[in-house]
Amino acid sequence: MPLFRLDASIRAEGSASREIADIVEAEWLAVHPGDRIERRHIGVDPLPADAWGHALAARGVPEAERTPEQRAAVELAAALVDELLAADAVLLAVPLYNFGVSQHVKTWFDLVITDPRAAAGGPPLLQGTPVVLATVRGGAYGAGTPREGWDHSTGYLRRILADVWGADLTVIEREFTLVGVNPALDQFADLASQMHAGALDSAREAGKALAVA
């Protein structure tokens, strides 16, 4: 049962989203100790920023007439889709950056969607595939907070993964990851600790469920 894992944090160490995903992965491995994990870390090994434009332009060009850049972009998009289709389960660790998804994440989604197998109107790319999304936010964006509605990432991710790609989606969320880093948030230390513990519990539950899905 192959697992595909995507990390999008720009931090190789100390990543809050990675911490959650590591727990999910550990629970999955406890049930599938010998199975393969395909990894892609687009935060520290980003995809070419211009690949999406080249892949998109290649759609209207006969294959023999495509530029080397267009061919490379089409091949990269196909490889990204292959990784998803080869997986029986998917794990994504995507933090909130500047109130939205980072350029690394947007490039990944945009490139995947250029592949004919992910085209609108066809079978949903991840129809029925169990997917766990671990997402974290430095501040608080829930109902009643000063920045309610400022999270423009989680809704987008749900739309693509569940509504467009048809995934069986589980979302694990953690807020206030900057408590202890930003002194202005020190007053929320107890709440942040509770949120952290809750997210780790949710990760363990999601990992167990992913392993038997």
ABEGO torsion letter per residue (X at the ends): XBBBBBBABABABGBAAAAAAAAAAAAAAAABAABBBBBBBAAABBBBAAAAAAAAAAAABBAAABBAAAAAAAAAAAAAAAAAAABABBBBBBBBBGGBBBAAAAAAAAAAAABAAABBGBBBAABGBBBBBBBBBABBABBGBAABGABAAAAAAAAAAAAAAGBBBBBBBBBGAABGABAAAAAAAAAAAAAAAAAAAAAAAAAAAAAAX
